[in-house]
Amino acid sequence: MTRPPDSAFDVVVLGGGVAGCVLAARLSENVDRSVCLVEAGADHGARQEAWPAPLRNARALPREHVWERQAASFRIRARVLGGSSCINGCWNTWGSDADHAEWARAGGPSWSASGLDRFRRRAIAQMQLAPVPQQELSPWSRAALAGAADLGWQEVDMAVPGGPGYGMPLLNAAEGLRRNVAFGYLDQTVRSRPNLTILAGSTVNRLVVRAGRVCGAEVEVNGQGVTLVAGEYLLACGTFGSPAVLMRSGIGPAIHLSEVGVRVEVDLPGVGANLTDQPGVFVPLPPTPELNAGLAAKDRPGDLYVSRVLVRAASPRCPDGAWDLHLLPTAGPPLFGKLPPWQYEAGISAFLMKPVSRGRVKLRSADPADEPEINPAFLSDEDGHDLRALRHGLDLVADLAATAPLSALAGPVIGRPGRDLTDGMLRTLAGTYWHPVGTCAMGGQDDVTTVVTPDARVRGVSNLRVVDASIMPTVPAANTQLPVLAIAEMLADELRS
């Protein structure tokens, strides 16, 4: 429904990404509660066929609907209704019991694996997440599954807590069509609710905070400044966006806010801190003519998927029964650069899923048009834990590449990357899995270093919550889309009660 954007609402949801779509859909189920969902990017509507083809294509990682087109890869974030679910790999996996034990220590039993389980299952059902069809496995993917089995790993279900092993994720895609979260939660039935307003093309500038309460949200709608007023404000602008909005609103580290000319309303040192992302290194393996031919045979009819399988592995310091590495075999068109027709890139990446290193998000200025300063600080921890764990992962990559099924399709690893590469080389080569979390971390009432309480309320502000990946106190050893869906379902359930 469309209504004047300066109307008052019961709830304003700021950010139409994965969490924001869940919140808007669930909270508007109560016809007596008016909900406004604000999204900076475009809303292409309920009809899937009306969406741009790149956003519907589950075989690629579209980059047209992002905040910054010419930026470092770790900064990539979606600017479209549905958020990262519109541009990611459509993968849905789950962390270990140890991951959720970390969360439960910070937030209580509702954050444990068992506490989140019904919300995990609810999200899977709502999104119609499905296993990888056998016909989507390329020769490289099939060989990787066989190679992992040859090394003694067990097959595991990637969408539930478990242990190390190999398997396939659940997909929010079918027959090449990406089913993003806007499709899953904001269908025509939901959009027709008279109590739901969706404001697309609307950028959140700042919150107006007075005496520990939000009095309004200053939003730019089609170039016009508008203040949205509500009883409850839910910030869901993501791990980079949510801390930036808080800091522009005077909620954050007092010293930093003063440096950029923002009046301090609530001194919260944890805002923007604790940035955690999962770095990784890709090991290229020259494909044989047979592999190129097999990939081309899948590619010509449009059935080639670069990655459909993974291995969960544990470094020596990982807790028993958990994992802290993903080994990701890929084969297809290169993610960066180009190759001649019917020639492909193959290899295996090692991603560090439980890094110790912590980065930070800061403001460059108080101007909302200035993108935040983001430092992921990959592989920077002082005791070198992350470098050692990643080296172990690269040793496992070499072992997997040497198995008979994979070595028959691609050339060998040159040397032993985990041992031959210097620390500087590893830091230079490190890329990202695109799973940043933690910049508005959740913690107990007595933990003043955190930003939100276990019910997602911002400390010192009575009617403001943050609900997105930024509130995860630690990163799970998983792709983060399914955990964000489950957290949003859990907190929406609490808000509805």
Residue, then its C-alpha position, 0 to 999 in steps of 0.5 A: m500500500t502507498r500512503p504519505p511518507d510522513s504518516a505516523f506508524d506503530v513500527v518503522v523497520l529501517g532496512g529492507g534486507v533479509a532481516g527487515c523483510v522478515l520483520a515487516a512481514r511478521l509484524s504486519e500480520n497483526v492488522d491493528r499494528s501499522v508497519c513501515l518498511v524503509e529500503a534505500g534500493a529499489d523494490h521490483g514488486a511481488r511479480q518475480e518476472a518483473w525483477p531484472a534478470p541478473l537478480r533472478n539468476a541463481r547461477a551468478l553473483p549480480r553486482e548491479h544493485v550494490w552500494e558501491r560499484q568500485a570498492a574493495s570486495f569485502r565492502i560489497r552490500a546489496r541496495v535492493l529490497g531483499g538485501s544480500s539474498c538478491i546478490n549472494g550464492c543462495w546458500n543456507t548452512w547452520g553453525s555448530d552447537a559450540d557456536h550457539a553455546e557462545w551466543a547462549r552465554a551472551g544472551g541466554p537459552s533463547w540464543s542456543a541451538s535448541g532455542l533457535d531451532r523452531f525459528r530455523r525450521r520456520a525460516i526454512a519452510q517460509m523460504q522453501l529452502a531445498p537440497v541441491p538437485q543432483q543435476e546441478l552438480s558439475p563434474w568438479s562438484r561430484a569429484a569433490l564429494a568423492g575426494a572428501a569421502d576418500l579422505g575419511w570425512q562423513e557426509v553431513d546435513m549442512a542445515v543443522p548443527g552437527g560435526p565436520g564432514y562434507g555435503m551440500p547446502l540448502l538453496n533459496a533457488a530452484e531451476g536457476l531462479r533465485r528466490n530472494v527474501a522479498f519473494g519469500y516473505l513479501d508476496q502479493t498477499v502480504r503487500s496487500r495488507p492495508n497496515l503495511t507500507i513499503l518505502a523503497g528508494s528511501t535512505v536512512n539518514r539518522l535517528v532523532v534521539r532525545a532523553g534516551r528515546v527515538c523521536g523520529a527517523e530522518v529519511e530521504v525519500n525521492g530526494q525529499g527529507v521526511t521524518l518518520v514517527a513511530g512507537e518502536y524503531l527497528l534498525a536492520c541496515g546490516t553489519f556496515g549500515s546499522p552502526a553507521v546509522l547509530m553513530r550518525s544519530g549520536i549513539g556510539p563511541a563518544i570520542h569518535l563521534s566528537e571527532v566527526g562532529v556528531r553530538v553524543e546522545v548515548d556513549l556506547p563504545g561497542v558500536g562499530a567495534n567487533l567487526t568479524d568476517q570470514p577470510g579465505v584463500f583460493v588455490p587455483l588448480p589448472p583444469t584438464p581438457e576433460l574438465n573443461a569439456g565437462l564444464a562446457a557441456k553443463d554451461r551450454p544449456g545453462d546448467l553450470y553452477v560454480s559451487r554446490v558442495l563444501v567440506r566442514a573441517a576443524s583446525p587443531r584448536c577447534p573444539d571437539g565436534a565443531w569446525d572452523l574451516h570451510l573448504l569450497p571447491t569451485a569450477g566455472p567462469p572466474l569470479f574476477g576477470k575473463l577467460p576464452p569461451w569454454q575455458y574455466e577456472a577451477g580450484i578450492s578455497a579455504f575459509l576461516m569460519k571462526p576468526v579471532s581478528r576483529g575489525r571496525v566500522k567508523l564514520r568518515s563524517a556526519d554526512p550520510a552521503d559519505e560511505p563508512e570507513i570499514n576495516p575488516a582487519f583480516l588475519s591481524d590477531e596478535d598471537g597469530h591464531d588466524l594465520r595458523a588456522l588458515r594454514h591448516g585449511l590450506d594444507l587440507v586443500a592440498d590433501l583434497a586436491a591430491t585425491a584421485p577423483l580431483s587430481a584426474l580433473a585438474g593439475p596439482v597444487i604447486g608446493r604446499p601453500g599452507r607452509d610455503l606462503t609467508d604471513g604477508m602473502l597470506r594477508t595479500l591473498a586473503g579474500t572474503y566469504w561475505h559474512p560480516v557480523g558483530t558491529c552492534a553485538m548482543g550481550g547480557q545486561d552487565d556487559v557494557t562493551t556490547v550494544v544491544t541486550p538479548d532482546a535486541r534493545v539498544r542500551g540507553v534507548s528505550n524504543l530502539r532495537v537492532v535486528d540483523a547480523s550486526i548483533m551476532p556476538t560471534v560469527p557462526a561457522a556457517n553462511t549467515q543468511l539462515p542464521v539471520l532469518a532465524i534470529a529475525e523470526m525469533l525477535a519478531d515472535e517476541l515483538r508480536s507477543 
